[in-house]
Amino acid sequence: MLRLDHLQQREEHWAIVDFGGKAGHVRTVPVPDWVRGELDKWLAAAAIDRGKLFRRVHRVGRTWGDGMTEKAVWHIVKEAAKTIGVAKLAPHDLRRTCARLCHASEVSWSKSNSIRTCLGSDHRTLSRLQAADLISGQ
């Protein structure tokens, strides 16, 4: 599960580092500045200074427990998607969306590998983003 110590600044950019993923792969995932800003708000409101990043919130608005399961987080994400009209959602959809948001905030492909890191082996989406850059002249 995602812990606060996974969130680190590397080369003037925030990232989730050394995060264990599918099939035991260890990943580093870029974190855009606006996401870091939202995380800071959550951490302050929930008074989290160590341990798991996501916590349950009691109906009176206080956090409780030391974290949430991956299944609980996925359930919350799917419910939130339904409220905005996304009936079907897969984890890979979130990965592609993250890559597109990173792409939109990057100056150029040569400045950072954050999009390639986020996409991993999703070569089709990577090729589409690179093609869009060629068309737009970046």
N, C-alpha and C positions, 0 to 999 in steps of 0.2 A: 504494500500500500504506500501511497505517496506520503513522505514525511517532510517536515520543514527543512531538514538538513540536505534534502535532494535539491533544494532551490539555492543556486549559487550564481555568482556573477563571474563570467569568464570573458576575458578580452572586451570589457566594457559592455557586455550584453548578458542578460539574465537567461538562465537555462535550468532545466531539470536534469541533473547529472547522475550518472550511474544508477539509472532506474531499471530495475529488472522487468523485462517484458515477456512476451509470448516466446515459448520454446527456450526459455532461459537466456535470451539475448539481453545484454546490458546496453541501454540506450542513453543518449544525451539529446534532449528535446529543447529547441529554442523557445523562449518565453518573451513575446512582444512586451514592450514597456507598458502598454495599456492594460495587459493582463496582469503584470506585476503590480500595477496601481490598484486594480480590483482586489488582488490577493492581499495587499497591505491593508485595505479597508476591512476585509474579512478577518484577518489575523488580529487587528486591533479590536474590532467589535466582539470577537469571540475570546479575546485574551489568550491567544495561542502563542506560546514562545518556544515550544519544542514538541516533538512527537508528530503524530499523524496530522496532516493538513486539514482533512475533512472530518467534522464531528457532527454528531446528532444534535439537533436543537430541540429543547423541551418546548411544549406549547406556550410557556410563559416567556420564551425567548432566550433562555440560557442554554449554553452548550452543556452536554453531559456525556460521560463516557470518554474513552480514549481514542475513538475513531469509528469508522464505518467500514463495512465489508465492500469489496468491489461490486458485488451484486446489488447492494443498496445504492451505491453511487450510480450504477447503470440504470436502475429503476427510476431514479430521480431525473437523469438525463432524458430518458425516453418519455417520461411524463411531461417534462418541460418542452420537448419537441412537439408533442401532441398539442400543447396549448398554442403553439404558433403555426399549426397546420401541417406538421411533418408527421405523417402517419407511420411510415416505415423509416427506421434509422438503424444503421449498422456502425460499429466502431470505426470502420474504415472511412465512412462518410465524415466523421469528425477529423480524422487525420488529413483528408484532402482539404477540408475547410480551413484547418490550421495552416496548411501549406499555402493556400490561396491568400489568406490574411497576411502571412509572412511575406509572400511575394509582393503584395500591394504596399507593404511598408518598407521594402528593401530598395536601395538606390540602384543596384545592378547585381547580376548573377556573380560577377567576379569578386564582389566585396564580401560575400558571406556564403557559407554552405548550409545555412539554416533550413532552406527549403528542401534541399537534397536529404538532409538529416531527418527532417520530419516525414518525408515520403518513403524513405528507406528503399524498398524494392518496387515501388509503384511507378514503373517506368512510363506508363501511358500518360499519367497526369503530369509527370515531370516533363515529358516531351511536349505536351500541350502548352504548359507554361513557358517553356523555352521558345516554342514557335510564336507565341503571342509577343514575346520580347523582340523577336526578329522582325515581326510585322510592324511593331510600334517603334522600332529603331533604337531600342535600349542597348 
